[in-house]
Amino acid sequence: MPIVAHNDLPTFARLRAEGQNILDPNRALHQDIRELHIGLLNMMPDTALAATERQFFRLVGQSNQIAQFYVHPFSLDTLPRGPEARAYIERYYEPFGRIREEGLDALIITGANVTHPDLSNEPFWEPLREVVDWALENVTSTLCSCLATHAVLQFRYGHRRYGLPWKMWGVYPHRVVDRHHPLVENVNTLFDVPHSRFNAIGRHQFDAAGLRVLVESEQAGVHLAVSEDGLRLVFFQGHPEYDTVSLLKEYKREVGRFVTGQRRDYPPFPENYIRLRDRAILEEHRYRILNAIDQGQSPPEVPEARIAVGLDNTWHDTAEGVVGNWMGAIYQVTNSDRRLPFMAGVDPTDPLGLRRA
């Protein structure tokens, strides 16, 4: 069922224009269908704020469970923002105080840009801990994406991420390693996931924390894991929410950083992502940029549109399946009153009945 456009957030109009089924709130009120209320804590920087919002809205809206989805975006006041992004958040996002008062069925926490090796020194650290601590007591399930996974592993389980020798950047094959969990039921057992990170939480750390690893990659490591009870916390280390062009846009930004002197080396290609023919086009473009810099001329723009038509998306269908299964699991164990997340007779330490399976 569709996402309900319960306010004037621009993402609703954008998704409707893409052909997605976005339900008018007046129509939603006249349908005898369960509601699920999902919070989206968007910690991404200004340049990626709206795109990340749209990506997660798409995944939620395209899940196939019988429910009306109300998505409530919010952010953290301590995150540095420019005037435009702050105005956008003040107009369209909800304050955490209201979300805490009204309750949620589920929560998604995005990644964030960081500037310190130790995450506890980041401005989001204490407010994020407050949100997660509240969610663990009041929300049926919280899905942590990338940096949020690293932060929760540190402050809840005492496992700090470690730096990688080089950036994990590209699209990597993953395998379902635990096929007896509802989140991976009826999804491809072998599928791709994009990654973009300089740090990692290793399999040994997930195991030591008592977490259950469901999906991992020989190249990229653990992607999907869950908490001891199987549902309360869900961890993504990759970015299954990415659009087809997300890594291309990131590559373009990195080329721009090279041109302006913000990085010394010319960026490599994201792995397993750009076709051989298009790599040749971008190599020629690299030569033209270096030549323009040497001659003091304005470098040419990355031919984004030309490359985009040749990109393949090998992850989105499975991402929809996993998120759809997550929505379905939440639907099964939540009460219609969002302030009472577990139905009578459901063991909150094992809400999916995994120990009885």
C-alpha positions as CSV (number, residue, x, y, z in Angstrom):
1,M,0.0,0.0,0.0
2,P,1.1,3.6,-0.5
3,I,2.8,6.2,1.6
4,V,0.3,8.8,2.8
5,A,1.2,12.4,1.9
6,H,0.3,13.7,5.4
7,N,2.0,17.1,4.9
8,D,3.4,19.2,2.1
9,L,6.9,17.7,2.1
10,P,8.2,18.1,-1.5
11,T,9.3,14.5,-1.7
12,F,5.7,13.4,-2.0
13,A,5.2,15.5,-5.2
14,R,8.5,14.2,-6.5
15,L,7.6,10.5,-5.9
16,R,4.1,11.1,-7.3
17,A,5.7,12.5,-10.5
18,E,7.8,9.4,-10.8
19,G,4.7,7.3,-10.9
20,Q,4.6,6.1,-7.3
21,N,1.2,5.7,-5.6
22,I,1.1,8.5,-3.0
23,L,-2.2,8.6,-1.1
24,D,-4.0,11.8,-0.3
25,P,-4.6,12.0,3.5
26,N,-8.4,12.5,3.1
27,R,-8.6,9.2,1.1
28,A,-6.5,7.5,3.7
29,L,-8.9,8.4,6.4
30,H,-11.8,6.6,4.6
31,Q,-9.9,3.4,4.1
32,D,-10.2,0.6,6.7
33,I,-6.5,-0.3,6.6
34,R,-3.9,-0.4,9.4
35,E,-1.5,2.4,9.7
36,L,2.3,2.0,10.2
37,H,4.2,5.1,11.4
38,I,7.9,5.1,10.5
39,G,10.3,7.7,11.7
40,L,13.3,8.8,9.5
41,L,16.1,10.3,11.4
42,N,18.0,12.0,8.5
43,M,21.5,12.9,9.6
44,M,23.0,13.3,6.1
45,P,24.7,16.6,5.2
46,D,22.9,19.4,3.3
47,T,23.9,18.2,-0.2
48,A,22.5,14.7,0.4
49,L,19.6,15.5,2.7
50,A,16.7,15.5,0.2
51,A,18.1,12.7,-1.9
52,T,18.5,10.4,1.1
53,E,15.0,11.2,2.2
54,R,13.6,10.3,-1.2
55,Q,15.6,7.0,-1.3
56,F,14.2,5.7,1.9
57,F,10.7,6.9,1.2
58,R,10.8,4.9,-2.1
59,L,11.9,1.7,-0.3
60,V,9.2,2.1,2.3
61,G,6.5,3.0,-0.3
62,Q,7.4,0.1,-2.6
63,S,7.1,-2.6,0.1
64,N,4.2,-4.8,-0.5
65,Q,2.6,-5.1,3.0
66,I,-1.1,-4.3,3.5
67,A,-0.7,-1.0,5.4
68,Q,-0.8,2.7,5.0
69,F,2.7,4.2,5.6
70,Y,3.1,7.5,7.4
71,V,6.8,8.5,7.3
72,H,7.9,11.2,9.8
73,P,11.3,12.7,8.9
74,F,13.3,14.5,11.6
75,S,16.9,15.5,12.2
76,L,19.2,16.6,15.1
77,D,19.7,20.2,16.0
78,T,23.4,19.7,16.8
79,L,24.2,18.8,13.2
80,P,25.9,21.7,11.3
81,R,23.5,23.0,8.6
82,G,23.5,25.9,6.2
83,P,20.6,28.4,6.2
84,E,18.7,26.7,3.3
85,A,18.8,23.2,4.7
86,R,17.9,24.4,8.2
87,A,14.9,26.3,6.8
88,Y,13.9,23.1,4.9
89,I,14.1,21.1,8.1
90,E,12.2,23.6,10.1
91,R,9.4,23.7,7.6
92,Y,9.0,20.1,6.6
93,Y,10.5,18.0,9.3
94,E,9.0,17.2,12.7
95,P,10.7,17.9,16.1
96,F,11.8,14.8,18.0
97,G,9.8,15.9,21.0
98,R,6.5,15.5,19.0
99,I,7.6,12.1,17.6
100,R,8.5,10.9,21.1
101,E,5.1,12.0,22.3
102,E,3.0,10.5,19.5
103,G,5.1,7.3,19.0
104,L,6.3,5.2,16.1
105,D,6.1,1.7,14.9
106,A,9.5,1.7,13.3
107,L,12.5,4.0,12.9
108,I,15.1,4.4,10.2
109,I,18.4,6.1,11.0
110,T,20.6,7.3,8.1
111,G,24.3,7.7,7.9
112,A,26.1,11.0,8.4
113,N,29.4,12.6,7.4
114,V,32.0,12.6,10.2
115,T,35.2,14.6,10.9
116,H,36.6,12.7,13.9
117,P,38.2,9.2,14.2
118,D,36.2,8.6,17.4
119,L,32.5,8.9,16.8
120,S,31.9,10.0,20.4
121,N,33.4,13.3,19.5
122,E,30.8,14.0,16.7
123,P,28.1,16.6,17.4
124,F,25.4,14.0,16.8
125,W,26.7,11.6,19.4
126,E,24.7,12.4,22.5
127,P,21.4,13.3,20.7
128,L,21.7,10.1,18.7
129,R,22.1,8.1,21.8
130,E,19.0,9.7,23.3
131,V,17.0,8.8,20.2
132,V,18.3,5.2,20.1
133,D,17.7,4.7,23.9
134,W,14.2,6.0,23.5
135,A,13.6,3.8,20.4
136,L,14.8,0.6,22.2
137,E,12.1,1.1,24.8
138,N,9.3,2.4,22.7
139,V,9.7,1.4,19.0
140,T,9.2,-2.1,17.7
141,S,12.2,-2.0,15.4
142,T,15.0,0.4,14.4
143,L,16.9,0.1,11.2
144,C,20.4,1.6,11.3
145,S,22.2,2.5,8.0
146,C,26.0,2.6,7.6
147,L,27.4,5.2,10.0
148,A,24.4,4.7,12.3
149,T,25.3,1.1,12.5
150,H,28.9,2.0,13.5
151,A,27.7,4.4,16.1
152,V,25.2,2.0,17.7
153,L,27.8,-0.8,17.7
154,Q,30.1,1.6,19.6
155,F,27.8,3.0,22.3
156,R,25.6,0.0,22.8
157,Y,28.0,-2.9,22.3
158,G,31.4,-1.4,22.9
159,H,32.8,-2.3,19.4
160,R,34.5,0.5,17.5
161,R,34.8,0.6,13.8
162,Y,38.3,0.4,12.3
163,G,39.8,2.2,9.3
164,L,40.1,0.4,5.9
165,P,43.3,0.6,3.9
166,W,41.3,2.2,1.1
167,K,37.8,3.3,0.6
168,M,35.2,0.6,0.1
169,W,33.5,2.1,-2.8
170,G,31.4,0.4,-5.4
171,V,28.8,-2.4,-5.9
172,Y,29.7,-5.8,-4.4
173,P,28.2,-9.3,-4.5
174,H,26.6,-10.5,-1.2
175,R,25.3,-13.8,-0.1
176,V,22.5,-14.7,2.4
177,V,24.4,-16.7,5.1
178,D,21.4,-17.2,7.4
179,R,18.3,-18.2,5.4
180,H,16.1,-18.8,8.5
181,H,15.2,-15.3,9.3
182,P,12.1,-13.5,8.1
183,L,14.0,-10.5,6.8
184,V,15.6,-12.6,4.1
185,E,12.6,-14.8,3.3
186,N,12.0,-15.2,-0.4
187,V,14.7,-12.7,-1.5
188,N,17.6,-13.6,-3.8
189,T,20.3,-15.6,-2.0
190,L,23.0,-13.8,-4.0
191,F,22.6,-10.1,-4.8
192,D,24.6,-6.8,-5.0
193,V,24.8,-4.0,-2.5
194,P,26.5,-0.6,-3.0
195,H,29.0,0.5,-0.4
196,S,30.7,3.9,0.2
197,R,32.8,4.0,3.4
198,F,36.3,4.3,4.8
199,N,35.6,2.3,7.9
200,A,34.1,-1.1,8.9
201,I,32.7,-3.2,11.6
202,G,34.1,-6.7,11.1
203,R,32.3,-10.0,11.2
204,H,34.2,-10.9,14.4
205,Q,32.8,-7.8,16.1
206,F,29.2,-8.6,15.1
207,D,29.8,-12.1,16.5
208,A,31.4,-10.9,19.7
209,A,28.4,-8.5,20.2
210,G,26.0,-11.5,20.0
211,L,24.4,-10.2,16.8
212,R,23.0,-12.4,14.1
213,V,24.6,-11.9,10.7
214,L,22.2,-12.5,7.8
215,V,24.1,-11.2,4.7
216,E,27.8,-10.7,4.0
217,S,30.3,-10.3,1.2
218,E,33.8,-11.7,0.7
219,Q,34.9,-8.3,-0.5
220,A,32.7,-5.9,1.5
221,G,32.1,-7.8,4.7
222,V,28.9,-7.8,6.7
223,H,26.0,-6.0,5.2
224,L,22.9,-7.1,7.1
225,A,22.7,-8.2,10.8
226,V,20.1,-8.1,13.5
227,S,20.0,-7.8,17.3
228,E,19.8,-10.8,19.6
229,D,16.0,-10.8,19.5
230,G,15.9,-10.8,15.8
231,L,14.0,-7.5,15.2
232,R,14.6,-4.7,17.7
233,L,17.7,-3.5,15.9
234,V,18.5,-4.1,12.2
235,F,21.9,-3.1,10.9
236,F,22.8,-2.2,7.3
237,Q,26.5,-1.5,6.5
238,G,25.9,-0.9,2.8
239,H,23.6,1.4,1.0
240,P,20.7,-0.6,-0.6
241,E,18.7,2.5,-0.7
242,Y,21.0,4.1,-3.3
243,D,19.6,5.2,-6.6
244,T,21.2,3.8,-9.8
245,V,23.1,7.1,-10.3
246,S,24.1,7.7,-6.6
247,L,27.7,6.4,-7.0
248,L,28.1,8.3,-10.3
249,K,27.0,11.5,-8.6
250,E,29.5,10.8,-5.8
251,Y,32.2,10.2,-8.4
252,K,31.4,13.5,-10.0
253,R,31.6,15.3,-6.6
254,E,35.0,13.7,-6.0
255,V,36.3,14.9,-9.4
256,G,35.1,18.4,-8.5
257,R,37.0,18.1,-5.2
258,F,40.1,17.2,-7.2
259,V,39.6,20.2,-9.5
260,T,39.3,22.6,-6.6
261,G,42.3,21.1,-4.8
262,Q,40.3,19.5,-1.9
263,R,41.8,16.2,-2.7
264,R,45.3,15.5,-4.1
265,D,44.6,12.4,-6.2
266,Y,42.2,11.9,-9.0
267,P,39.4,9.7,-7.8
268,P,39.3,6.0,-8.9
269,F,36.2,4.5,-10.4
270,P,33.7,2.9,-8.0
271,E,34.2,-0.9,-8.3
272,N,32.0,-3.2,-10.3
273,Y,29.8,-0.2,-11.4
274,I,30.9,1.5,-14.6
275,R,31.1,-0.4,-17.8
276,L,34.4,-0.8,-19.6
277,R,33.3,1.4,-22.6
278,D,32.2,4.2,-20.2
279,R,35.4,3.9,-18.2
280,A,37.2,4.7,-21.5
281,I,35.0,7.8,-21.9
282,L,35.8,8.9,-18.3
283,E,39.5,8.3,-18.8
284,E,39.5,10.5,-21.8
285,H,37.6,13.1,-19.7
286,R,40.3,12.8,-17.0
287,Y,42.9,13.6,-19.6
288,R,41.0,16.7,-20.7
289,I,40.6,17.9,-17.1
290,L,44.3,17.5,-16.4
291,N,45.2,19.3,-19.6
292,A,42.8,22.2,-18.8
293,I,44.3,22.6,-15.4
294,D,47.8,22.6,-16.8
295,Q,46.8,25.4,-19.3
296,G,44.9,27.4,-16.7
297,Q,41.5,26.8,-18.4
298,S,38.1,25.8,-16.9
299,P,37.9,22.0,-16.8
300,P,35.0,20.4,-18.6
301,E,32.1,18.9,-16.7
302,V,31.9,15.2,-16.1
303,P,29.6,13.7,-18.8
304,E,27.1,12.4,-16.2
305,A,24.1,11.9,-18.5
306,R,26.2,10.0,-21.1
307,I,27.5,7.6,-18.4
308,A,24.2,7.3,-16.6
309,V,22.4,5.6,-19.5
310,G,24.8,2.7,-19.3
311,L,24.5,2.0,-15.6
312,D,22.7,-1.1,-14.2
313,N,20.9,-1.4,-11.0
314,T,21.5,-4.9,-9.5
315,W,20.4,-4.3,-5.9
316,H,17.1,-2.4,-5.7
317,D,14.7,-5.4,-6.1
318,T,16.3,-7.2,-3.2
319,A,16.4,-4.1,-1.1
320,E,12.6,-3.7,-1.6
321,G,12.2,-7.4,-0.6
322,V,14.2,-7.0,2.6
323,V,12.5,-3.7,3.6
324,G,9.1,-5.3,2.7
325,N,9.9,-8.2,5.0
326,W,10.9,-5.8,7.7
327,M,7.6,-3.9,7.3
328,G,5.8,-7.3,7.4
329,A,7.5,-8.4,10.6
330,I,6.7,-5.1,12.3
331,Y,3.1,-5.3,11.1
332,Q,2.7,-8.8,12.7
333,V,4.0,-7.8,16.1
334,T,2.7,-4.3,16.6
335,N,-0.5,-3.3,18.3
336,S,-2.7,-0.8,16.6
337,D,-1.9,1.6,19.4
338,R,1.6,2.9,18.6
339,R,2.3,3.5,22.3
340,L,2.0,-0.2,23.0
341,P,4.4,-1.7,20.5
342,F,3.9,-5.4,21.3
343,M,0.7,-7.3,21.3
344,A,-0.4,-9.4,24.2
345,G,1.2,-12.8,24.2
346,V,4.3,-11.7,22.2
347,D,7.6,-12.1,23.9
348,P,9.5,-8.8,23.4
349,T,12.8,-10.7,23.7
350,D,11.8,-12.9,20.8
351,P,9.0,-11.1,18.9
352,L,9.3,-13.2,15.7
353,G,9.2,-16.5,17.5
354,L,12.7,-17.4,16.2
355,R,13.5,-19.6,19.3
356,R,10.3,-21.6,18.6
357,A,11.0,-21.9,14.9
